[in-house]
Amino acid sequence: MPRPPTLALTIVHFPDGWRILSDGERWGRFGYRVDAEEAALRLAREAARAGRTVEIWVQDASGRLEGLRAA
């Protein structure tokens, strides 16, 4: 059985707050980075339950993407 493609969730800062980008879509608008991270972790848990592999990326202060480290 083929494995579903990896779901990449990317948390990016916009002028009006933080958003989650995935599969060409923008999800949510969050005032704080931590709120966007928590939402991305919830989405990741749901996707993992459905058998998908998930990567979460976060934009740092210099604009580069780094992997989200979660316990």
Secondary structure, 3 states (H helix, E strand, C coil): CCCCCCEEEEEEEECCEEEEEECCEEEEEECCHHHHHHHHHHHHHHHHHCCCCEEEEEECCCCCEEECCCC
